[in-house]
């Protein structure tokens, strides 16, 4: 009665129709990400559908990370905060997981990581979370809800002569600011082709917002639009202009846009609990929601989440070294490493 099939480009509309009808779906479940992974990093993907009597009842988007000298791991989804299984409410999660795991094992993929948001009734915070803000129906109410400190920082940015601009034609400026920020943080940068592929494949679901000083972009944000949610997987500012608070104006304009265009929620993205970025997002009134990166393996050894590659002593040592590499060299080497850091 049940069968698992790979869904190719010809089944894109069937896949996306299922996604749009599912209340648990996110922008990362859209079929277009398959082309992003394949075209930008040449990753092998498994976009799987579970069928019950030929009716699509569950989907799993996954891409394969195949590190040198390591076993390949299927992740749903790499480079994204969350994705994971989507299935009809009549089904049980463990049943759906079993069918997809068995299919992957037949393909010689014995490790699988599912990234998802835990449901609201979870009692305590996990180490990783995404922060979300429920948007009011108008920007005036949004402004009223902010603290005096946040409002003053936004006013400072405006008094510094900063302006904003929208449009996906700003992708090169976004990438420059983003890559500069990653270099200073000690993190390998994504390839320009990765961002370009997102813009090409998800052009109906994205926008780019920049903050400018005397016409020059000094802060930039990539925004994803899905149903009634806005999210920002990338937001960066040039360190040379941080005294003008461009980040505050950047987020204020993004949130105001959401309020004035019918969006109900803004997802600030993943942060480690009590980190600097976590506190920055909390000041806007955002509420943390737990993320879980659950691992499945046929090996008796306990499998660590891929996010562990960003944490711990080894990661800190690598980061301190990477910060001292010349910027132009990070543009050359960074993307070659980044494809293995999901």
C-alpha positions in Angstrom: 0.0 0.0 0.0 2.9 2.4 0.8 5.7 3.2 -1.6 8.5 5.7 -1.7 9.5 7.4 -5.0 12.1 10.0 -6.0 10.3 13.1 -7.3 12.1 14.8 -10.2 11.5 18.2 -11.9 8.4 16.9 -13.7 6.7 16.4 -10.3 7.6 19.9 -9.0 4.0 21.2 -9.1 2.7 18.1 -7.2 5.4 18.5 -4.6 4.8 22.3 -4.1 1.0 21.8 -4.0 1.5 19.4 -1.1 3.8 21.8 0.6 1.4 24.8 0.3 -1.4 22.7 1.7 0.6 21.5 4.7 0.4 23.7 7.8 3.9 22.6 9.0 5.6 23.6 5.7 8.3 26.3 5.5 10.0 28.1 2.6 12.8 25.5 2.8 10.4 22.8 1.7 9.8 24.3 -1.7 11.0 22.1 -4.5 13.2 24.9 -6.0 15.9 24.2 -3.3 16.7 21.0 -5.1 18.0 22.9 -8.1 19.9 25.3 -5.7 21.8 22.5 -4.2 22.5 20.7 -7.4 23.5 23.7 -9.5 25.6 25.6 -6.9 27.4 22.8 -5.1 26.7 19.8 -7.3 25.2 18.0 -4.4 23.2 14.8 -4.9 19.7 15.3 -3.7 16.9 13.0 -2.6 13.5 14.6 -2.9 11.3 11.7 -1.8 7.6 11.2 -1.8 5.7 8.6 0.3 2.6 7.4 -1.5 -0.4 5.6 -0.1 -2.4 3.9 -3.0 -0.7 6.4 -5.4 -1.7 9.4 -3.3 1.1 11.6 -2.0 0.9 11.6 1.8 4.5 12.7 2.9 7.6 14.3 1.4 11.2 14.5 2.5 13.7 17.0 0.9 17.3 15.9 1.5 20.7 16.6 0.1 23.8 14.5 0.5 27.0 15.8 2.2 29.9 13.6 1.1 32.9 14.7 3.1 36.3 13.2 2.1 37.2 10.2 4.2 33.8 10.2 5.9 30.5 8.4 5.4 27.9 10.4 3.3 25.1 11.9 5.3 21.7 12.9 4.0 20.5 16.2 5.6 17.1 17.8 5.5 18.3 20.4 4.7 22.0 21.5 4.7 22.7 25.2 4.9 19.1 25.7 6.2 17.9 26.2 9.7 15.2 23.6 9.3 13.1 21.6 6.9 12.5 17.9 7.6 9.5 15.6 7.0 6.1 16.8 5.9 3.2 14.4 6.2 -0.6 14.2 6.5 -1.9 14.5 10.0 -3.4 11.0 9.8 0.0 9.5 9.7 2.4 8.8 12.6 5.9 10.3 12.4 7.7 7.1 13.3 6.0 5.3 10.4 6.9 8.0 7.9 10.5 8.1 9.2 10.9 4.3 8.8 9.8 4.3 5.1 12.2 7.1 4.2 15.1 5.6 6.1 14.6 2.2 4.5 14.7 3.9 1.0 17.9 5.8 1.9 19.5 2.6 3.1 18.8 0.9 -0.2 20.7 3.8 -1.8 23.7 3.0 0.6 23.0 6.1 2.7 23.1 5.0 6.3 23.2 8.4 8.1 20.3 10.8 8.1 19.8 14.1 9.9 16.5 15.8 10.2 16.4 19.5 11.1 13.0 20.7 12.4 11.3 23.0 14.8 10.0 21.3 18.0 6.4 21.8 18.8 5.3 24.6 21.2 4.6 22.5 24.2 8.2 21.5 24.7 9.1 22.6 28.2 12.8 23.8 28.1 15.1 25.4 25.6 17.4 23.3 23.5 20.9 24.6 22.7 19.8 25.9 19.3 16.7 27.8 18.5 15.1 30.0 15.9 13.6 33.3 17.1 10.2 34.5 15.8 8.2 37.7 16.1 4.5 37.8 15.7 3.9 40.9 13.5 1.1 43.3 14.3 -1.3 44.6 11.6 0.5 48.0 11.3 4.0 49.4 11.7 2.7 52.0 14.2 1.9 49.3 16.6 5.2 47.6 15.9 7.0 50.8 16.8 5.0 51.2 20.0 5.9 47.7 21.0 9.7 48.4 20.8 11.7 49.5 23.8 13.0 53.0 24.1 16.5 51.8 23.6 15.7 50.1 20.3 13.8 53.1 19.0 16.6 55.4 19.9 19.1 53.2 18.0 16.9 53.3 14.9 16.6 57.1 15.2 20.4 57.4 15.4 20.7 55.4 12.1 18.2 57.7 10.4 19.9 60.9 11.7 23.2 59.5 10.4 21.8 59.9 6.9 21.3 56.2 6.2 18.7 55.2 3.6 17.3 51.9 2.4 16.7 50.3 -0.9 14.9 47.1 -2.1 15.6 44.9 -5.1 17.3 41.6 -6.0 19.6 43.4 -8.4 21.7 44.2 -5.3 22.9 40.6 -5.0 26.6 41.6 -5.6 26.5 44.2 -2.9 24.8 41.7 -0.6 27.5 39.1 -1.2 30.3 41.6 -0.7 29.0 42.7 2.7 28.1 39.1 3.7 31.5 37.7 2.7 33.4 40.5 4.5 31.4 39.7 7.7 32.0 36.0 7.4 35.7 36.7 7.0 35.8 38.8 10.2 33.8 36.1 12.1 36.2 33.4 11.1 33.7 31.4 9.1 34.1 30.1 5.5 31.8 31.9 3.1 29.3 30.4 0.7 30.0 30.7 -2.9 28.5 33.6 -4.9 26.9 31.0 -7.1 25.0 29.6 -4.1 23.3 33.0 -3.5 22.9 33.6 -7.2 21.2 30.2 -7.5 18.8 31.1 -4.7 17.8 34.3 -6.4 17.3 32.6 -9.8 15.3 29.6 -8.5 13.3 31.4 -5.8 12.9 34.7 -7.5 9.2 34.9 -6.5 10.0 34.2 -2.9 12.9 36.5 -2.2 14.0 40.1 -1.9 17.1 42.0 -0.9 17.2 45.0 1.4 20.2 47.2 1.8 21.1 50.2 4.0 23.1 52.9 2.3 25.4 55.7 3.3 26.0 58.3 0.5 24.8 55.7 -2.0 27.1 52.9 -0.8 25.6 49.8 0.6 26.9 49.2 4.2 24.4 46.6 5.4 22.3 44.0 3.5 19.7 41.3 4.1 18.3 38.4 2.1 14.6 38.0 2.8 12.6 34.9 2.1 8.8 35.1 1.7 6.5 32.1 2.2 2.8 32.3 2.9 2.5 34.8 5.8 6.1 34.5 7.0 9.2 36.5 6.3 12.6 35.1 7.2 16.2 36.3 6.8 18.8 33.6 6.4 21.5 36.3 5.7 22.0 39.7 7.2 25.3 41.5 7.6 26.8 45.0 8.0 30.3 46.4 7.3 32.3 46.8 10.6 33.5 50.2 9.5 30.0 51.6 9.8 28.7 49.9 12.8 28.7 53.1 14.9 25.8 54.4 12.7 23.6 51.4 13.7 22.9 50.2 10.2 21.8 46.8 11.5 19.0 48.4 13.5 17.6 50.3 10.5 18.0 47.1 8.4 15.8 45.1 10.7 13.4 47.9 11.4 12.7 48.3 7.7 12.3 44.6 7.2 9.9 44.3 10.1 7.9 47.4 8.9 7.7 45.9 5.4 6.3 42.7 6.9 3.6 44.6 8.9 2.6 46.7 5.9 2.4 43.9 3.4 0.2 41.4 5.3 2.9 39.1 6.8 2.1 37.7 10.2 5.5 36.4 11.4 9.1 37.3 11.1 11.7 34.5 11.6 15.1 36.0 12.7 16.9 32.6 12.1 19.0 30.3 14.2 21.0 31.3 17.2 22.7 29.5 20.0 21.0 30.2 23.3 22.3 33.3 25.1 24.8 34.2 22.3 25.2 37.7 21.1 23.0 37.2 18.1 20.4 35.6 20.3 20.3 38.7 22.5 20.2 41.0 19.5 17.1 39.2 18.2 15.4 39.1 21.6 15.5 42.9 21.9 12.9 43.1 19.1 10.5 41.0 21.1 11.3 37.8 19.2 10.4 34.5 21.0 12.7 31.5 20.8 11.4 28.2 19.3 13.5 25.1 19.8 15.3 23.5 17.0 16.2 19.8 17.0 18.7 18.2 14.6 17.8 14.6 15.0 20.1 11.9 13.7 19.3 8.4 12.5 21.9 5.8 11.9 22.3 2.0 11.5 25.6 2.3 13.4 25.6 1.4 17.1 27.8 4.4 17.8 26.0 7.6 18.7 25.9 10.1 15.9 26.6 13.8 16.5 24.6 16.5 14.8 26.4 18.3 12.0 25.9 21.5 13.9 28.6 20.3 16.2 31.2 21.3 13.5 30.4 24.9 14.4 30.8 24.4 18.2 33.5 23.3 20.5 37.3 23.8 20.9 38.3 22.7 17.4 35.8 25.1 15.8 37.1 28.0 17.9 40.7 27.2 16.9 39.8 27.0 13.2 37.9 30.3 13.5 40.8 32.1 15.1 43.1 31.0 12.3 40.5 31.8 9.5 40.2 35.4 10.7 43.8 36.0 9.8 43.6 34.7 6.3 43.5 37.5 3.7 40.0 38.3 2.5 40.6 37.6 -1.2 42.0 34.2 -0.2 38.9 33.4 1.8 36.8 34.0 -1.3 38.8 31.4 -3.1 39.1 28.7 -0.4 35.9 29.4 1.6 33.3 28.0 -0.8 35.4 24.8 -1.3 35.2 24.2 2.4 31.7 25.6 3.0 30.0 22.9 0.9 31.1 20.4 3.6 29.9 22.5 6.5 26.1 22.1 6.4 
